[in-house]
Amino acid sequence: MKVGFIGFGEVASILSQKLMENGADVLTCVEGRSPRSKDMAQKSGVRLCLRNIDVAEESDILISSVVPSMAVNVARELGKHSKGIYVDINNISPQTVKEALAQVENQQTVDASIMGSVARKGSQVQIIASGKYGADFAHLNEFGLNIRVIGPEIGQASGIKMLRSSYTKGVSAILWETIHAAYELGVDEEVMDIIAQTEGDNFKESANSRLLSSAFHSKRRFEEMKEVRDFLAGIDDPIMARCTERAFQLIYEQIGKLDKRPENYRDVFKTFKK
Ligand SMILES: NC(=O)c1ccc[n+]([C@@H]2O[C@H](COP(=O)([O-])OP(=O)(O)OC[C@H]3O[C@@H](n4cnc5c(N)ncnc54)[C@H](OP(=O)(O)O)[C@@H]3O)[C@@H](O)[C@H]2O)c1
């Protein structure tokens, strides 16, 4: 089984280790890429090609793992050269994934979404997939990945990812507003205890973690919420998504880009004022 990656960052380096351990032939091209990508590819021991086109032509399964803003361009560049299954695993909306995959001439395409962080969950992170060729992509489970096919249509997997985002980021935004107000009143511990009575024992721990990652990833979340809002706007009036987007915009404007993840939400609230 030959698996090609276009874009060799965190996702490609972690998934390719597992694939190679289980006997897959993994290839990529890092010509013209940043020192970070070149270094990751060289250390991983994957086969290095001189051109992206070579990767596309040789791969049984070609995975686009670039950055969301490049997904369509890469599909445009390589769609006519892909001989096997073309998988888009980028964090993009159903509309964008459809636009990207429409560029693939043989139409053997898969919409795939990673549920969670590859850095945290490693190669066992759940990947959901949709499209007629989902089952072909899921053959990579025999090489150690954790892929679940959820439907036959392009747009379903990325749609689920958008809805998951809408829910988790919405909860984080309401949590931020509630606990920040409680902190300003000097009753945050008490409010946490009261909510834990309905939300369960690990609420305080998970709330702290959500608040810290909301501060640390505020810019990325603000940008992701724009995609979520656009997606939902095609279905219904996205009132909550608009508010969540605004909440993360405010957090980013107030706190800016943090160099490292803070340890306590109170340290973050000291510098936050709406
Ligand atoms: N990491 C996660 O846990 C996670 C979770 C869910 C979804 N995703 C999605 O998976 C994709 C990859 O994520 P990642 O974390 O691996 O990103 P990453 O570490 O930033 O790596 C992106 C890679 O794509 C390369 N690249 C950018 N533009 C390219 C182009 N036009 N042609 C070829 N290569 C290009 C980059 O090269 P340079 O270094 O030269 O820029 C880099 O090698 C993203 O779309 C992300 O949204 C990631």
The ligand as an SDF file (V2000), in Angstrom:
LIG
                    3D

 48 52  0  0  0  0  0  0  0  0999 V2000
   -2.9690   18.9160   13.9260 N   0  0  0  0  0  0  0  0  0  0  0  0
   -4.1780   18.4890   14.2610 C   0  0  0  0  0  0  0  0  0  0  0  0
   -4.3780   17.9430   15.3560 O   0  0  0  0  0  0  0  0  0  0  0  0
   -5.3270   18.6190   13.2990 C   0  0  0  0  0  0  0  0  0  0  0  0
   -6.6080   18.2760   13.7250 C   0  0  0  0  0  0  0  0  0  0  0  0
   -7.6810   18.3970   12.8500 C   0  0  0  0  0  0  0  0  0  0  0  0
   -7.4660   18.8550   11.5560 C   0  0  0  0  0  0  0  0  0  0  0  0
   -6.2190   19.2050   11.1520 N   0  0  0  0  0  0  0  0  0  0  0  0
   -6.0470   19.6730    9.7790 C   0  0  0  0  0  0  0  0  0  0  0  0
   -5.0660   18.9010    9.0910 O   0  0  0  0  0  0  0  0  0  0  0  0
   -4.3150   19.7300    8.2040 C   0  0  0  0  0  0  0  0  0  0  0  0
   -2.8290   19.5850    8.5060 C   0  0  0  0  0  0  0  0  0  0  0  0
   -2.6210   19.9930    9.8470 O   0  0  0  0  0  0  0  0  0  0  0  0
   -1.1660   19.9840   10.5200 P   0  0  0  0  0  0  0  0  0  0  0  0
   -1.3890   20.1730   11.9650 O   0  0  0  0  0  0  0  0  0  0  0  0
   -0.3640   18.8650   10.0170 O   0  0  0  0  0  0  0  0  0  0  0  0
   -0.5980   21.3620    9.9070 O   0  0  0  0  0  0  0  0  0  0  0  0
    0.9120   21.8640    9.9040 P   0  0  0  0  0  0  0  0  0  0  0  0
    1.7100   21.1950   10.9530 O   0  0  0  0  0  0  0  0  0  0  0  0
    0.8210   23.3520    9.8530 O   0  0  0  0  0  0  0  0  0  0  0  0
    1.4600   21.3540    8.4730 O   0  0  0  0  0  0  0  0  0  0  0  0
    0.9520   21.8130    7.2690 C   0  0  0  0  0  0  0  0  0  0  0  0
    1.8650   21.3210    6.1680 C   0  0  0  0  0  0  0  0  0  0  0  0
    1.3480   21.7110    4.8980 O   0  0  0  0  0  0  0  0  0  0  0  0
    2.3940   22.3030    4.1420 C   0  0  0  0  0  0  0  0  0  0  0  0
    1.8270   23.1630    3.1320 N   0  0  0  0  0  0  0  0  0  0  0  0
    1.2230   24.3720    3.2970 C   0  0  0  0  0  0  0  0  0  0  0  0
    0.8240   24.8390    2.0860 N   0  0  0  0  0  0  0  0  0  0  0  0
    1.1790   23.8900    1.1760 C   0  0  0  0  0  0  0  0  0  0  0  0
    1.0570   23.7880   -0.2410 C   0  0  0  0  0  0  0  0  0  0  0  0
    0.4580   24.7570   -0.9650 N   0  0  0  0  0  0  0  0  0  0  0  0
    1.5560   22.6970   -0.8590 N   0  0  0  0  0  0  0  0  0  0  0  0
    2.1590   21.7090   -0.1640 C   0  0  0  0  0  0  0  0  0  0  0  0
    2.3070   21.7440    1.1890 N   0  0  0  0  0  0  0  0  0  0  0  0
    1.8220   22.8280    1.8250 C   0  0  0  0  0  0  0  0  0  0  0  0
    3.2230   23.0030    5.1780 C   0  0  0  0  0  0  0  0  0  0  0  0
    4.4760   23.3420    4.6560 O   0  0  0  0  0  0  0  0  0  0  0  0
    5.3160   24.6200    5.2280 P   0  0  0  0  0  0  0  0  0  0  0  0
    5.8700   24.1720    6.5310 O   0  0  0  0  0  0  0  0  0  0  0  0
    6.3200   24.8830    4.1760 O   0  0  0  0  0  0  0  0  0  0  0  0
    4.3160   25.7450    5.3830 O   0  0  0  0  0  0  0  0  0  0  0  0
    3.2760   21.8960    6.2280 C   0  0  0  0  0  0  0  0  0  0  0  0
    4.1910   20.9100    5.8320 O   0  0  0  0  0  0  0  0  0  0  0  0
   -4.8340   21.1620    8.3990 C   0  0  0  0  0  0  0  0  0  0  0  0
   -5.7300   21.5040    7.3810 O   0  0  0  0  0  0  0  0  0  0  0  0
   -5.5520   21.1120    9.7470 C   0  0  0  0  0  0  0  0  0  0  0  0
   -6.6250   22.0070    9.8110 O   0  0  0  0  0  0  0  0  0  0  0  0
   -5.1520   19.1050   11.9950 C   0  0  0  0  0  0  0  0  0  0  0  0
  1  2  1  0
  2  3  2  0
  2  4  1  0
  4  5  1  0
  4 48  2  0
  5  6  2  0
  6  7  1  0
  7  8  2  0
  8  9  1  0
  8 48  1  0
  9 10  1  0
  9 46  1  0
 10 11  1  0
 11 12  1  0
 11 44  1  0
 12 13  1  0
 13 14  1  0
 14 15  2  0
 14 16  1  0
 14 17  1  0
 17 18  1  0
 18 19  2  0
 18 20  1  0
 18 21  1  0
 21 22  1  0
 22 23  1  0
 23 24  1  0
 23 42  1  0
 24 25  1  0
 25 26  1  0
 25 36  1  0
 26 27  1  0
 26 35  1  0
 27 28  2  0
 28 29  1  0
 29 30  1  0
 29 35  2  0
 30 31  1  0
 30 32  2  0
 32 33  1  0
 33 34  2  0
 34 35  1  0
 36 37  1  0
 36 42  1  0
 37 38  1  0
 38 39  2  0
 38 40  1  0
 38 41  1  0
 42 43  1  0
 44 45  1  0
 44 46  1  0
 46 47  1  0
M  CHG  2   8   1  16  -1
M  END
$$$$
